Amino acid sequence: MLVSARSFAEYRAMFALTDDDLALRVLDCPGGAAGFVAGAGARGTDAVAVDPEYGREGHRLGGLALREIAHKHAEVAAHPERFVWSWFGDPDRYTRSRAEAARAFTADLARRPHRYVAGALPHLPFRDGAFDLVLSSHLLFCYGDRFGERVHRDALVELVRVARREVRLYPLVPHTGGRRYAGLDGLRAHLAQSGVDSRLERVDYAFLPGGDEMLVLDCGGRGPLAAAPPGARAVPDDPVRWRHRVPGG
Ligand SMILES: C[S@@+](CC[C@H](N)C(=O)[O-])C[C@H]1O[C@@H](n2cnc3c(N)ncnc32)[C@H](O)[C@@H]1O
C-alpha cells in the first residue's frame, strides 16, 4: 500500500461528513499525506491524523505522495474505464485534486506538526474515547487479501477504543474495486458481541467500482473489547510503498 493524498473534499464525500460532524473532535487514521486535517483545521475543526510514517519520514511524505500521484495519473489516463468518474469528472481533475491535497498536507505538517502523530494500528497512542469521530480511509478492507481477519479485527477494536461516538470506514471494496470485503459480516458480528452496532451507508462518492459505501460503527454503547496483545502483528509493510524514493528526495 502506498501513501496517498485524498483531499478534504473527498473525505467529506467518502464519509458523508456534515457540518455537525466537523464540529466534533476527529481522528484520521491513517492520515498518510491526505489533506483532511489541513482542510478541517482551516475551518476550525479539532482534527488529528495518525500514521506510522509520521515517525519515520513525515517531512518527505508529501513529496513521495506527489510522485505516486504522477505515477497513478499515467495508469488512470491509460485505463479510465477501470474507475468511476462521477465525482472527479476526468483524470486531469483527479490528479490536480490529489496534488493539491498533498501540498496542503505538507504545508499544514510544517505549520502544525502536533496535529500529525506517529502511531500504528493495532496500538494507537491515544486514551480510550479520545476522539468523538474516527475516520479510516483506504487501509482496512481495501487490502483485505493481504491482511487477514485477525489484523482487521484487532485494528477495528482499536479504532473503536479511541472513538467516543462513531468510527467510519471507507471503502469496503478492494483497492482495485469489486465486491465488499468477504469477512465484513464476521467482523461486524464480532463487534456486535461487545455492544458495537454497525451499519452500511451509501455515500455520494465513488472512484473504485463498487466503492460507494461506508461502514459506520456506533461506539456509544460499547462494552469491554479485547485489545490486541502487545506483540500483535501490525498491518504488514508493503515492498512497493517507496517505489518513488529517489536519492535525497
Ligand atoms: C493508502 S494510504 C491512505 C492515506 C489516507 N487515508 C488517504 O485516504 O489518502 C494508507 C496509509 O496507511 C498507513 N499505514 C500502514 N500501516 C498502518 C498501521 N499499522 N496503522 C495505521 N496506518 C498504517 C500507511 O503509512 C499509509 O499512509
The ligand as an ORCA input file, in Angstrom:
! r2SCAN-3c Opt
* xyz 0 1
  C      -3.403      4.279      1.013
  S      -2.826      5.295      2.352
  C      -4.292      6.139      2.858
  C      -3.991      7.530      3.383
  C      -5.211      8.443      3.562
  N      -6.159      7.896      4.498
  C      -5.915      8.700      2.247
  O      -7.027      8.217      2.063
  O      -5.342      9.392      1.388
  C      -2.568      4.057      3.591
  C      -1.787      4.546      4.808
  O      -1.834      3.544      5.831
  C      -0.685      3.707      6.614
  N      -0.480      2.508      7.448
  C       0.234      1.397      7.161
  N       0.233      0.548      8.204
  C      -0.515      1.150      9.175
  C      -0.883      0.788     10.522
  N      -0.475     -0.373     11.064
  N      -1.635      1.636     11.237
  C      -2.057      2.808     10.704
  N      -1.723      3.206      9.454
  C      -0.964      2.387      8.697
  C       0.408      3.950      5.574
  O       1.566      4.536      6.148
  C      -0.309      4.857      4.587
  O      -0.051      6.210      4.862
*
